[in-house]
């Protein structure tokens, strides 16, 4: 689903996803132990954890990344979006619990799903492996910061890889990386 300003998933319903068995060999086995980093952490704490997880999980997506590379950044983002949309279910975390899954774990849990931060980790890991500049954007709806997605950079163009397209946006905040961390966000 291509939108004027990016790529967005509408996930208000459980959709039929593809099996993806042919890609299993491209992902390392996942640790099935759940680790809760912090209950009810702030958005800045969560994004800090996300950056660390991406930096530690590049091996998780190094084999799938070349298969998702397109002829340019826009085409690559379209392929990543299609892959995530057709192969990984979306599911909100339980209230008060923030689950941050590595890409290998999200792939293992793809039938039950992951939320926007899990998708952002997966997408950022793929983009990092492909050397594509990107950053995280957090958005605020009603009173709280509650959504995150990846924004890829293609020269002067920004490509939004939205997991959920939400209405009634109050504000947004881009969380960029410095040049040293650019590929390791």
C-alpha positions as CSV (number, residue, x, y, z in Angstrom):
1,X,0.0,0.0,0.0
2,X,1.9,3.0,-1.2
3,X,0.8,6.4,0.1
4,X,1.8,9.9,-1.1
5,X,4.3,10.4,1.7
6,X,5.5,6.8,2.3
7,X,4.5,3.2,2.8
8,X,2.0,2.3,5.5
9,X,0.4,-0.8,6.9
10,X,-3.1,-0.7,8.2
11,X,-3.3,-3.3,10.9
12,X,-6.6,-2.9,12.7
13,X,-7.5,-6.5,11.8
14,X,-5.7,-9.8,11.7
15,X,-4.8,-10.5,8.1
16,X,-3.8,-13.6,6.3
17,X,-0.1,-13.8,6.0
18,X,2.1,-16.0,3.8
19,X,3.8,-19.0,5.2
20,X,7.4,-17.7,4.6
21,X,8.9,-21.2,5.1
22,X,11.2,-20.6,2.2
23,X,12.9,-17.8,4.2
24,X,13.3,-19.7,7.5
25,X,16.9,-20.7,6.5
26,X,17.8,-17.0,6.2
27,X,17.2,-16.3,9.9
28,X,19.2,-17.6,12.9
29,X,17.3,-19.6,15.5
30,X,15.7,-17.3,18.0
31,X,15.9,-17.4,21.8
32,X,12.3,-17.9,23.0
33,X,13.0,-16.5,26.4
34,X,11.0,-13.3,27.0
35,X,13.0,-10.5,28.5
36,X,11.2,-7.4,29.8
37,X,13.6,-4.5,29.8
38,X,11.4,-2.2,31.8
39,X,7.7,-1.9,32.5
40,X,6.1,1.4,31.3
41,X,9.4,2.9,30.1
42,X,9.5,6.4,28.5
43,X,9.6,6.7,24.7
44,X,13.2,7.9,24.9
45,X,14.2,4.8,27.0
46,X,12.4,2.5,24.5
47,X,14.1,4.1,21.5
48,X,17.5,3.8,23.3
49,X,16.8,0.1,23.7
50,X,15.7,-0.2,20.1
51,X,19.0,1.3,18.8
52,X,21.0,-1.1,20.9
53,X,18.9,-4.1,19.7
54,X,19.4,-3.1,16.1
55,X,23.1,-2.7,16.5
56,X,23.3,-6.2,18.1
57,X,21.0,-7.8,15.6
58,X,22.5,-7.1,12.2
59,X,23.4,-10.7,11.8
60,X,19.7,-11.6,12.1
61,X,18.9,-9.9,8.8
62,X,22.2,-10.1,6.9
63,X,21.0,-13.0,4.7
64,X,17.5,-11.6,4.0
65,X,18.7,-8.0,3.3
66,X,20.2,-8.7,-0.1
67,X,17.0,-10.4,-1.3
68,X,15.1,-7.2,-0.4
69,X,17.5,-4.8,-2.2
70,X,15.8,-3.1,-5.1
71,X,17.1,-0.9,-8.0
72,X,17.1,2.2,-5.8
73,X,16.1,3.2,-2.2
74,X,12.4,3.6,-3.0
75,X,12.2,0.2,-4.6
76,X,14.1,-1.3,-1.7
77,X,11.7,0.3,0.8
78,X,8.8,-1.1,-1.2
79,X,10.3,-4.6,-1.1
80,X,10.9,-4.4,2.6
81,X,7.4,-3.1,3.2
82,X,5.9,-5.9,1.1
83,X,7.9,-8.5,2.9
84,X,6.9,-7.3,6.3
85,X,3.3,-6.9,5.3
86,X,2.9,-10.3,3.7
87,X,5.0,-12.3,6.2
88,X,4.6,-10.8,9.7
89,X,1.4,-10.3,11.6
90,X,0.8,-7.1,13.5
91,X,-0.2,-7.3,17.2
92,X,-0.1,-4.7,19.9
93,X,1.8,-5.5,23.1
94,X,-0.1,-6.2,26.2
95,X,-0.9,-3.0,28.2
96,X,2.0,-2.0,30.4
97,X,4.5,-4.4,28.8
98,X,6.9,-3.3,26.1
99,X,8.2,-6.3,24.1
100,X,11.2,-5.5,21.9
101,X,11.9,-8.4,19.6
102,X,15.1,-9.0,17.7
103,X,14.4,-9.7,14.0
104,X,15.1,-13.4,14.4
105,X,12.5,-13.5,17.2
106,X,9.9,-11.5,15.3
107,X,10.4,-13.9,12.4
108,X,9.8,-16.8,14.7
109,X,6.7,-15.1,16.1
110,X,5.5,-13.8,12.8
111,X,2.2,-15.7,12.9
112,X,1.2,-14.2,16.2
113,X,2.9,-10.9,15.4
114,X,4.8,-8.0,16.8
115,X,4.0,-4.3,17.2
116,X,5.5,-1.1,15.7
117,X,8.7,-1.2,17.7
118,X,9.4,-4.8,16.7
119,X,8.7,-3.9,13.0
120,X,11.0,-0.8,13.3
121,X,13.8,-3.0,14.7
122,X,13.4,-5.4,11.8
123,X,13.2,-2.7,9.2
124,X,16.1,-0.8,10.6
125,X,18.3,-3.9,10.8
126,X,17.6,-4.6,7.1
127,X,18.2,-1.0,6.0
128,X,21.5,-1.0,8.1
129,X,22.7,-4.1,6.4
130,X,22.0,-2.5,3.0
131,X,23.8,0.8,4.0
132,X,20.6,2.9,3.6
133,X,20.4,6.0,5.8
134,X,17.4,6.1,8.0
135,X,16.1,7.2,11.4
136,X,13.3,6.6,13.8
137,X,10.2,8.8,14.1
138,X,8.0,8.6,17.2
139,X,4.5,10.1,17.1
140,X,2.1,11.3,19.7
141,X,-1.7,10.7,19.6
142,X,-4.0,12.0,22.3
143,X,-1.8,12.4,25.4
144,X,1.0,9.9,24.9
145,X,3.9,9.0,22.6
146,X,2.7,5.7,21.3
147,X,4.0,4.9,17.8
148,X,7.3,4.5,16.1
149,X,8.3,3.9,12.5
150,X,11.4,4.2,10.3
151,X,12.1,7.0,7.8
152,X,14.5,6.1,5.1
153,X,16.5,8.8,3.3
154,X,17.0,8.9,-0.4
155,X,19.0,12.1,-1.2
156,X,16.4,14.8,-0.4
157,X,13.4,12.5,-0.3
158,X,12.1,10.9,2.9
159,X,10.4,7.5,2.6
160,X,8.1,6.6,5.5
161,X,7.9,2.9,6.3
162,X,4.7,3.0,8.4
163,X,3.5,0.0,10.3
164,X,0.1,1.5,11.2
165,X,-1.4,4.6,9.8
166,X,-3.0,6.4,12.7
167,X,-5.2,9.4,12.5
168,X,-5.3,12.5,14.8
169,X,-1.6,13.0,15.0
170,X,-0.7,15.6,17.6
171,X,3.0,15.8,17.1
172,X,6.1,13.9,15.9
173,X,9.7,13.7,16.9
174,X,12.5,12.4,14.7
175,X,15.3,10.6,16.5
176,X,18.3,10.8,14.3
177,X,21.6,9.2,14.8
178,X,25.0,10.8,14.6
179,X,27.2,10.0,11.6
180,X,29.2,7.3,13.5
181,X,26.0,5.4,14.4
182,X,24.2,6.0,11.1
183,X,24.3,2.4,9.9
184,X,24.1,0.9,13.3
185,X,20.9,2.5,14.6
